[in-house]
Every structure is written in C-alpha cells, then in structure tokens.
Amino acid sequence: MNPQNKNDRLPIMGASRRSFIKDTGRLLAGGTIVSGGLAIPGNAHAHGSDLIKVGLVGCGGRGTSAADQALNTFGGEVRVTGLADVFESNIQTAFRSLNGKHGGKVESNRFVGLDAYRELLESDVDLVILATPPGFRPLHFEKAIEAGKHVFMEKPVAVDAPGVRRVLAAGKEAERKGLAVQVGLQRHHELRYQECIAKLHDGAIGEPIYARAYWNAAGVFTRPRRKGQTELEYQISNWYYFNWLSGDHINEQHVHNIDVINWVMKGHPLEAQGQGGRQVRKDANSGQIFDHHMVEFAYDGGARLLSQCRHIPGCWTEVAEHVHGTKGYCNISAAKIFDLCGNLVWESKAAEGSGKGWQQEHHDMFASLRCGEIPNETEYAAHSTMTAIMGRMATYGGKVVKWEDAINSDVLLAYTDAMHSLDDPAPVAPNEYGEYEVAVPGKSKVV
Ligand SMILES: NC(=O)c1ccc[n+]([C@@H]2O[C@H](COP(=O)([O-])OP(=O)(O)OC[C@H]3O[C@@H](n4cnc5c(N)ncnc54)[C@H](O)[C@@H]3O)[C@@H](O)[C@H]2O)c1
C-alpha cells in the first residue's frame, strides 16, 4: 500500500484508527509522522495528533453536509467546535442536524452575523469549512489563511476576477505557510473520474478535438422577500439570484462541468464567446441572473468546449461532460470510452457514484493531514471558477472575451470587506418596480 496514493487509502474508510495508523505509519510526538520509513514533518497545527477541530462558516445545506462528512472520516478524532452564520436560525438547524448524527462531537459555540467568520477564526479551530454563498469566499478564504487555518472551501471560489486573483494569492500564501486547501469540486475525488481522465491523458481517444458540457435542469430554490428584511438581508437570503453572491448559475453550478473539461485539457481556455438570456425567469424574486447560457470556449491548440447550462422547467435535463478526440469519444460522466466506430473500448469498474465525491473528498483531506501531506487545490479551482466567469462575461456582453482580459478585469461586484451589518447598503438596488438590472448583450458592460 502506498499512502501517497489517495486511491490506495480507500480501505481506511472502514478501518479503525489503530489499523489506519498501522497501515500508513506511526504517529510521533510533535505531529511528525513516520510513514514507510520516511519522516514527514507535521504541519504547523500538528495534525499527527488525534483531534482535528473544525469550524463551519455558512451553516446551510452544503455546509452542514460538509461538516457531517468531515465528522464521518476515520483515522483520528474530529470535532466541530464552532458554527458561524449570518442567521442564527441556520446555526440552530445545522447544530440540531450534526448533533443528532454525531452527538458529543459537536460543540455549540455559535457566532452570528456578518463578522461571525472573524470570531470563529479567532477561536482555536484547526480547519474551517467555508460554505457561504461564493461572493464571500475570497474574503473568508484570505482571512482563514491569515489566521493559519487549514481550509475546505466550497466551489465556486469567487464571483468576479478580483475575487479569483485574491483567492490565487491566498492559495500561494497557504502553500508558503504549509496550510491545506481543498475545494468542493468533488469529481476530482471520484475514482470513476480519476480513472477516466487518466485514460484520456494516456491518449485513449487521441488528441481532444471538442468537448461538450451540460448543466441543464429546472432551476433551484427561491427564498422570497420577507416582511421586515433589510435589502442586504433579502439579497443574502435569496443569494442565488444576485451576481455579487452567486456569479450566476453558469458559475455556481456549471463550474463543476467546466472544471472537468479544464482537467481533461490540462488548463483553462484562452477565449470564449456565447449567448444567453432570461426567457422564463421573470418573477419578483428572480433577481439578476440569466436562465440559460451557451458558450463556446477555445483552448490552446484549438480544441473547443461547447458548454450549455439552463434553468428552465419542462426542458431536456442533463448534467454531464463528453470529449471527442482524433481516435475516439469519451462519455466522461459515464466513465466510458468508445472507438471511432462507436465500439465500447473501456468502462470504469468503479461503483457508480454520483455524490460519492462529497464524502471521499473529506476522507482524502483528513487522511492527507494525518499523513503530514498538504493538499492545495486552489489553482485549478480558481482557474475553473474564472473560466465560468469568463463564460458569463461572454454571454452578458455578447462579445469575444480573452482570458488575459477576463482574469485582469477590475470589475468587482461587491466590496464584501465593508459589510458588517445587515443594515449596511446592498451592492445592487431594485428600481421602483422591484426589478434589478439584468445584463443586455451588446449593451451591458462586461461583468
Ligand atoms: N460541491 C457541491 O456539489 C455543492 C452542492 C451544493 C452547494 N455547494 C456550494 O456551497 C455553498 C453554499 O450553498 P448552499 O446550498 O449550502 O446554500 P445555503 O443557502 O443553504 O447556505 C448558505 C449559508 O451561508 C450563510 N451565509 C450567507 N452569507 C454569510 C456570511 N457572510 N457569513 C456567514 N454565513 C453566511 C447563509 O445564511 C446560509 O446558512 C455555495 O458556494 C454552493 O455553490 C456546493
């Protein structure tokens, strides 16, 4: 067994701590791990020790699940020692859920409000899970690294180019400080994707010519305006529909599929052009985002990605990635490869597992920390986020957008550092009819 290879570590999922330590190495005082005869220095927070204290920032659906998945890991003790959210009721719901499943491992230290993340970072947590709407991610990530915490952060990692650059800089700082950074692009931790993309990188379909990626679905939750809410409170609650919070659904959801194609292509595209709009998204709580985008991305060497995402009920639904090459075709999400005549030439034997990556990414992260390894997924996650943002720039503006212009853009959708109270002004305001500004291709500035 090679503990450096994450797939070799899969058996630890069911193993006791004792067998984990026996299989992967001996823990020494001071967090040093001796593994396979090799001394690996523990990081600043001595994760050779048993207990890893986790703090959660953003106690909604995904954050609560991520904390649950962290608590499900093996190889040593994990506790959730702090919960932070703008809304106290969400903390209570998360606490009840986590405590119900992991009673005794969840402490009720609660931090409420827009500065809650700062208070949590001042506590002695070792690792923070950042699962707020992505508009706050660059600020929270930067401050978490400044505070010396390991980070698991949800995708996307930003909503605009200044945010992406801030995340890239904080990721470098994490590397310098020996802090782990993992990002919730969980397909990277699913064996079927790992096997399939390794085959593609080995030339199974020759040179990629073009790829297709889809997140076509009916849409997501809406949280209607409630009486007595401030404008900022309403926008943070109904965050999906505001660009400064979600970056539009091309960024918030479709980033998963775009990221897979970047992984296949071993890099980000160099330019994008596309079209999109709002065909059915017209009700009072639908904020600013489009309900469909279709983007053509061009990669170095000429390969293209045709990317579609749609939030319209009653239409064809598909969430998947495909790539076509000089020697064959691959349905990546089905983990199947075909030759040019359509014959199946390879299929992953790994268990079908949509959603399994959510647990596996935590197994991988905690196993890495306990082995003294420091994963850092910042760069590809930031580039995939920037690719999605470049796609939005293309559909909002209706022009060809080059990577260098996109990533160097100074358009900042909101200055979240200055938000401390729900009474603060919101970054966008409705007109007299309660409508928000929506991009008009050909007329809007590129955002
Ligand atoms: N990897 C995946 O497959 C996956 C799946 C779902 C969601 N996500 C990501 O997880 C993140 C959260 O999504 P969700 O579905 O849990 O949303 P959610 O609305 O259920 O939860 C967000 C939580 O963050 C809180 N919050 C908002 N602003 C905050 C701030 N400034 N400080 C502290 N708390 C704040 C909200 O009150 C809420 O409790 C998003 O980035 C989303 O894209 C990832």
The ligand as an ORCA input file, in Angstrom:
! r2SCAN-3c Opt
* xyz 0 1
  N     -19.975     20.845     -4.212
  C     -21.267     20.748     -4.418
  O     -21.743     19.842     -5.089
  C     -22.183     21.774     -3.824
  C     -23.540     21.493     -3.644
  C     -24.364     22.495     -3.093
  C     -23.815     23.726     -2.770
  N     -22.486     23.957     -2.965
  C     -21.888     25.266     -2.648
  O     -21.961     25.502     -1.257
  C     -22.148     26.897     -0.997
  C     -23.388     27.075     -0.132
  O     -24.505     26.555     -0.804
  P     -25.793     26.030     -0.003
  O     -26.599     25.265     -0.972
  O     -25.362     25.380      1.271
  O     -26.528     27.402      0.324
  P     -27.415     27.743      1.605
  O     -28.149     28.992      1.306
  O     -28.188     26.528      2.007
  O     -26.336     28.023      2.729
  C     -25.518     29.173      2.773
  C     -25.382     29.570      4.228
  O     -24.413     30.611      4.333
  C     -24.932     31.593      5.225
  N     -24.275     32.868      4.942
  C     -24.518     33.732      3.915
  N     -23.637     34.752      3.950
  C     -22.841     34.539      5.019
  C     -21.752     35.259      5.592
  N     -21.287     36.376      5.047
  N     -21.173     34.776      6.714
  C     -21.641     33.631      7.285
  N     -22.680     32.911      6.795
  C     -23.243     33.359      5.656
  C     -26.434     31.581      4.970
  O     -27.160     32.182      5.996
  C     -26.697     30.101      4.823
  O     -26.924     29.475      6.060
  C     -22.237     27.555     -2.370
  O     -20.979     28.030     -2.759
  C     -22.632     26.419     -3.291
  O     -22.187     26.608     -4.612
  C     -21.674     23.002     -3.470
*
